[in-house]
Amino acid sequence: MKDAELRSQIRQHFEDSRGIYGSPRLHALLQHQGIRVSRKRVIRLMQQDDLKARAAKVYRRVPGSKRFFCQIPNSLPELTTRSDQVWVADITFIMIGTRYHFLAVVMDKHSRRILGWSLDKTRTVPLTLTAFNHAIAKRQPPAGLIFHTDRGIEFAAYAFRDHLKKHGVIQSMNRPKSMNDNAHMESFFHSLKSEELAGRRFETQDELDRAIRSYIPRYNASRIHSSLCYRSPIDYERLAA
């Protein structure tokens, strides 16, 4: 009877996650509910119901993409201790019809919360400025915030750099040939594409825009992260406060 009750709860959490949570996250959710159960038992009960988390496809950047080099150092601290201490940002490409469109996203590194984003058919400075401005309007961080990105020309352009200085933001960039410096953003794009966009075809920018608008609030409010003690970004910020 206890197994039957646990299987029902596991199935519910699995369905709520749209089939993306495996045994570690499901086990953590049960523990958050005060349910004492071992990880091995969760695995066994998932196997009985043939519950398997969707395998994520790995998306990689187009090889040989050009980068604009400028003397902006990597100013990331070894540890982040609070929200609005370090923001990270990046751009990814998504196919609409037969043409790539570009998505710029800004994330709080401490909580993994998505703060701003922008979608357009061109990869330009206005794309990154729009995402940054959305984040600034939402959070209004104090001076001294570190804003970290890769070495893309959209972030290295003088118009963007001047805009950061205007808001008292310290700009930071990846070290040359060190893509892991911005791993948190790569991880988010991986999650977005595998959990929301995989297997779907978008014919218009409005269709993709609606999909992203649906995913990001859900990601912030309910997607749990092992690095956040199996909490969602919003929940983690609430606990830290």
Phi, psi and omega in degrees: 000321179294318178299319180297320179294317179295319179299321179296317180292320179296315178301319181296314178296321180297316179292322178298329180275002183062032175077020182257348182270130173266192186298324180298314182287321178295321177298318180295320179298319178296321178295322177298333178277359181083016181267120180273113181207145181277158178297321180297325179291321177299316179300315181298316182290326175295319179297323179298326179262008179056044179266116180231126179296143180296132176284132182272135175281138180275124177257134181237158179291157176294123181296145178084006179296139185279143178236139177272125183266132175212161185274071173243116186285165172277113183252017181295132173286160179297323180227145170256135185248354182201163175290156180062025171266316178223128169251146175237154182211159178195175178233140173229165180249145180222135183281131170236116186064244179246016185228140177284139169242165188236137181242121175255136185224141176243132183232144169280119186295326184290316185256352185067016181282134177280125187255331181197153177204162181209141182234132179203167181274353178236149181260091188226174177299318178303330178298312182286325178297319180297315179298316180296316181295325176298318180293318179298316181296326183283322190252327183049063185288158177287163176300146180103356175302138176264128180245110187249137178216180169282191185263031180293148183295334180295330179268337183270350182298147183299325180298321180286318181297319179295325180293321177296315180299322179302327181263009179071029183262137177269121181274140180223146180223158176306148168291151179305134178062028180233073183293337181291347178299335181242040187295332182296322179289320177301320179295319179296315180297323176300316180294314181302313185287322182280328185267333185240322190258339184300133177082000180252144177246130181250129181260337181226159178295327179298322179297314179293320179302316180295321179297318180291319178297331177283321186284315188297314176299324179291320177299314181293321189270329190226346182281118183273150183235135178298326180288347178253030182059038179058047173241159173279162179304314181294318179296321180295318177295321180297316179293321181293329180288000000 
